[in-house]
Amino acid sequence: MIDTALVARQLRTDIERTGYYPVLVADSLATARGGEELQAYAVHHEATFDRDELRRHITVLALTATRLIIAHVDEHGAADGSSEPSSASASTEAVRLERVDSVVVTRVVSDPATYSPTNQPTEVMLTIGWGAVSRIDIEPATCGDPACEADHGFTGSAANDDLSLRISAAADGSDSVSKLLRFAEALSHATATRLG
């Protein structure tokens, strides 16, 4: 049995630990949650440089019994030369679990010959698809003969990747990697249960 009150407190602590507009992030999540209890979560805070400015961004994934909630908060700098304060935009998306059709977990491990389940991956990428965004990669088809000049048409692949989240031990800490793996496991279980 999941202690949903404990999960909610841990999420709030992790959001506050980032120091990135915690009240705005928590309020955005609360609105999207609509009173549903949290089952699992993952938090990813990152900083990027835009010319001479530091910009921050946070992504929070929250799992309820019926939905996957994705929250993004982005910081926007003031216009050049403006004395106006910076602004931020907070957006959330709530996806019914039955709509989630793929949960892809990529682990990067060092020294795979000595890997054991107790070893921590150095990096984890979680890709979740629910059909909102699809990507098609097309390239010229070849026959394998380097001297062939015939037109073989095109080949390609379609991928459903609405959200990709990458967390590395070096940048985000090993605890963040573990939390993302636990979230991925909870989401995989929840979507398998909904399909079963």
Contacts in CASP RR format, 6 or more apart in sequence:
PFRMAT RR
TARGET T0000
AUTHOR 0000-0000-0000
METHOD contacts of the structure
MODEL  1
MIDTALVARQLRTDIERTGYYPVLVADSLATARGGEELQAYAVHHEATFD
RDELRRHITVLALTATRLIIAHVDEHGAADGSSEPSSASASTEAVRLERV
DSVVVTRVVSDPATYSPTNQPTEVMLTIGWGAVSRIDIEPATCGDPACEA
DHGFTGSAANDDLSLRISAAADGSDSVSKLLRFAEALSHATATRLG
2 39 0 8 1.000
2 40 0 8 1.000
4 37 0 8 1.000
4 38 0 8 1.000
4 39 0 8 1.000
7 37 0 8 1.000
7 38 0 8 1.000
7 39 0 8 1.000
7 40 0 8 1.000
7 41 0 8 1.000
8 37 0 8 1.000
8 38 0 8 1.000
10 41 0 8 1.000
11 29 0 8 1.000
11 38 0 8 1.000
11 41 0 8 1.000
11 43 0 8 1.000
11 60 0 8 1.000
11 62 0 8 1.000
12 22 0 8 1.000
12 26 0 8 1.000
14 41 0 8 1.000
14 43 0 8 1.000
14 179 0 8 1.000
15 22 0 8 1.000
15 25 0 8 1.000
15 26 0 8 1.000
15 43 0 8 1.000
15 58 0 8 1.000
15 60 0 8 1.000
16 22 0 8 1.000
18 43 0 8 1.000
18 45 0 8 1.000
18 58 0 8 1.000
19 45 0 8 1.000
20 45 0 8 1.000
20 56 0 8 1.000
20 58 0 8 1.000
20 73 0 8 1.000
20 75 0 8 1.000
21 58 0 8 1.000
21 73 0 8 1.000
21 75 0 8 1.000
21 88 0 8 1.000
24 73 0 8 1.000
24 88 0 8 1.000
24 90 0 8 1.000
25 58 0 8 1.000
25 60 0 8 1.000
25 71 0 8 1.000
25 73 0 8 1.000
25 90 0 8 1.000
27 90 0 8 1.000
28 71 0 8 1.000
28 73 0 8 1.000
28 90 0 8 1.000
28 91 0 8 1.000
28 92 0 8 1.000
29 60 0 8 1.000
29 62 0 8 1.000
29 69 0 8 1.000
29 71 0 8 1.000
29 92 0 8 1.000
31 92 0 8 1.000
32 62 0 8 1.000
32 69 0 8 1.000
32 71 0 8 1.000
32 92 0 8 1.000
32 93 0 8 1.000
32 94 0 8 1.000
33 62 0 8 1.000
33 64 0 8 1.000
33 69 0 8 1.000
36 64 0 8 1.000
36 65 0 8 1.000
36 66 0 8 1.000
36 67 0 8 1.000
37 64 0 8 1.000
37 65 0 8 1.000
38 62 0 8 1.000
38 63 0 8 1.000
38 64 0 8 1.000
39 63 0 8 1.000
39 64 0 8 1.000
39 65 0 8 1.000
39 186 0 8 1.000
39 190 0 8 1.000
40 62 0 8 1.000
40 63 0 8 1.000
40 182 0 8 1.000
40 183 0 8 1.000
40 186 0 8 1.000
40 187 0 8 1.000
41 60 0 8 1.000
41 61 0 8 1.000
41 62 0 8 1.000
41 63 0 8 1.000
41 179 0 8 1.000
41 183 0 8 1.000
42 60 0 8 1.000
42 61 0 8 1.000
42 126 0 8 1.000
42 165 0 8 1.000
42 167 0 8 1.000
42 179 0 8 1.000
42 180 0 8 1.000
42 183 0 8 1.000
43 58 0 8 1.000
43 59 0 8 1.000
43 60 0 8 1.000
43 61 0 8 1.000
43 176 0 8 1.000
43 179 0 8 1.000
44 58 0 8 1.000
44 59 0 8 1.000
44 60 0 8 1.000
44 165 0 8 1.000
44 167 0 8 1.000
44 172 0 8 1.000
44 176 0 8 1.000
44 180 0 8 1.000
45 56 0 8 1.000
45 57 0 8 1.000
45 58 0 8 1.000
46 56 0 8 1.000
46 57 0 8 1.000
46 58 0 8 1.000
46 171 0 8 1.000
47 54 0 8 1.000
47 55 0 8 1.000
47 56 0 8 1.000
47 57 0 8 1.000
48 54 0 8 1.000
48 55 0 8 1.000
48 56 0 8 1.000
48 57 0 8 1.000
49 55 0 8 1.000
53 77 0 8 1.000
55 74 0 8 1.000
55 75 0 8 1.000
55 76 0 8 1.000
55 77 0 8 1.000
56 75 0 8 1.000
57 72 0 8 1.000
57 73 0 8 1.000
57 74 0 8 1.000
57 75 0 8 1.000
58 71 0 8 1.000
58 72 0 8 1.000
58 73 0 8 1.000
59 70 0 8 1.000
59 71 0 8 1.000
59 72 0 8 1.000
59 165 0 8 1.000
60 69 0 8 1.000
60 70 0 8 1.000
60 71 0 8 1.000
61 68 0 8 1.000
61 69 0 8 1.000
61 70 0 8 1.000
61 71 0 8 1.000
61 126 0 8 1.000
61 163 0 8 1.000
61 165 0 8 1.000
61 183 0 8 1.000
61 187 0 8 1.000
62 68 0 8 1.000
62 69 0 8 1.000
62 71 0 8 1.000
63 69 0 8 1.000
63 183 0 8 1.000
63 186 0 8 1.000
63 187 0 8 1.000
63 190 0 8 1.000
65 190 0 8 1.000
66 96 0 8 1.000
66 97 0 8 1.000
67 94 0 8 1.000
67 95 0 8 1.000
67 96 0 8 1.000
67 97 0 8 1.000
68 94 0 8 1.000
68 95 0 8 1.000
68 97 0 8 1.000
68 100 0 8 1.000
68 128 0 8 1.000
68 130 0 8 1.000
68 187 0 8 1.000
69 92 0 8 1.000
69 93 0 8 1.000
69 94 0 8 1.000
69 95 0 8 1.000
70 92 0 8 1.000
70 93 0 8 1.000
70 94 0 8 1.000
70 95 0 8 1.000
70 163 0 8 1.000
71 90 0 8 1.000
71 91 0 8 1.000
71 92 0 8 1.000
72 90 0 8 1.000
72 91 0 8 1.000
72 92 0 8 1.000
73 88 0 8 1.000
73 89 0 8 1.000
73 90 0 8 1.000
73 91 0 8 1.000
74 88 0 8 1.000
74 89 0 8 1.000
75 86 0 8 1.000
75 87 0 8 1.000
75 88 0 8 1.000
76 86 0 8 1.000
76 87 0 8 1.000
76 88 0 8 1.000
76 89 0 8 1.000
77 86 0 8 1.000
77 87 0 8 1.000
78 84 0 8 1.000
78 85 0 8 1.000
78 86 0 8 1.000
78 87 0 8 1.000
95 130 0 8 1.000
95 132 0 8 1.000
97 190 0 8 1.000
97 191 0 8 1.000
97 194 0 8 1.000
98 194 0 8 1.000
98 195 0 8 1.000
99 130 0 8 1.000
99 131 0 8 1.000
100 128 0 8 1.000
100 129 0 8 1.000
100 130 0 8 1.000
100 187 0 8 1.000
100 191 0 8 1.000
100 194 0 8 1.000
101 129 0 8 1.000
101 130 0 8 1.000
101 131 0 8 1.000
101 160 0 8 1.000
102 127 0 8 1.000
102 128 0 8 1.000
102 129 0 8 1.000
102 160 0 8 1.000
103 126 0 8 1.000
103 127 0 8 1.000
103 128 0 8 1.000
103 129 0 8 1.000
103 184 0 8 1.000
103 187 0 8 1.000
103 188 0 8 1.000
103 191 0 8 1.000
104 125 0 8 1.000
104 126 0 8 1.000
104 127 0 8 1.000
104 128 0 8 1.000
105 124 0 8 1.000
105 125 0 8 1.000
105 126 0 8 1.000
105 181 0 8 1.000
105 184 0 8 1.000
105 188 0 8 1.000
106 124 0 8 1.000
106 125 0 8 1.000
106 126 0 8 1.000
106 127 0 8 1.000
107 121 0 8 1.000
107 123 0 8 1.000
107 124 0 8 1.000
107 181 0 8 1.000
108 121 0 8 1.000
108 122 0 8 1.000
108 123 0 8 1.000
108 124 0 8 1.000
108 168 0 8 1.000
109 115 0 8 1.000
109 119 0 8 1.000
109 121 0 8 1.000
109 122 0 8 1.000
110 122 0 8 1.000
120 169 0 8 1.000
120 174 0 8 1.000
120 177 0 8 1.000
120 178 0 8 1.000
121 169 0 8 1.000
121 177 0 8 1.000
121 181 0 8 1.000
122 168 0 8 1.000
122 169 0 8 1.000
122 170 0 8 1.000
122 177 0 8 1.000
123 166 0 8 1.000
123 167 0 8 1.000
123 168 0 8 1.000
123 169 0 8 1.000
123 170 0 8 1.000
123 177 0 8 1.000
124 166 0 8 1.000
124 167 0 8 1.000
124 168 0 8 1.000
124 177 0 8 1.000
124 180 0 8 1.000
124 181 0 8 1.000
124 184 0 8 1.000
125 164 0 8 1.000
125 165 0 8 1.000
125 166 0 8 1.000
125 167 0 8 1.000
126 163 0 8 1.000
126 164 0 8 1.000
126 165 0 8 1.000
126 166 0 8 1.000
126 180 0 8 1.000
126 183 0 8 1.000
126 184 0 8 1.000
127 161 0 8 1.000
127 163 0 8 1.000
127 164 0 8 1.000
127 165 0 8 1.000
128 161 0 8 1.000
128 162 0 8 1.000
128 163 0 8 1.000
128 164 0 8 1.000
128 187 0 8 1.000
129 160 0 8 1.000
129 161 0 8 1.000
129 162 0 8 1.000
129 163 0 8 1.000
130 160 0 8 1.000
130 162 0 8 1.000
131 160 0 8 1.000
131 162 0 8 1.000
132 162 0 8 1.000
133 160 0 8 1.000
133 161 0 8 1.000
133 162 0 8 1.000
134 158 0 8 1.000
134 159 0 8 1.000
134 160 0 8 1.000
134 161 0 8 1.000
135 158 0 8 1.000
135 159 0 8 1.000
135 160 0 8 1.000
135 161 0 8 1.000
136 156 0 8 1.000
136 157 0 8 1.000
136 158 0 8 1.000
136 159 0 8 1.000
137 156 0 8 1.000
137 157 0 8 1.000
137 158 0 8 1.000
137 159 0 8 1.000
138 154 0 8 1.000
138 155 0 8 1.000
138 156 0 8 1.000
139 154 0 8 1.000
139 155 0 8 1.000
139 156 0 8 1.000
140 152 0 8 1.000
140 153 0 8 1.000
140 154 0 8 1.000
140 155 0 8 1.000
141 152 0 8 1.000
141 153 0 8 1.000
141 154 0 8 1.000
141 155 0 8 1.000
142 148 0 8 1.000
142 152 0 8 1.000
143 150 0 8 1.000
143 152 0 8 1.000
165 180 0 8 1.000
167 173 0 8 1.000
167 176 0 8 1.000
167 177 0 8 1.000
167 180 0 8 1.000
168 177 0 8 1.000
169 176 0 8 1.000
169 177 0 8 1.000
END
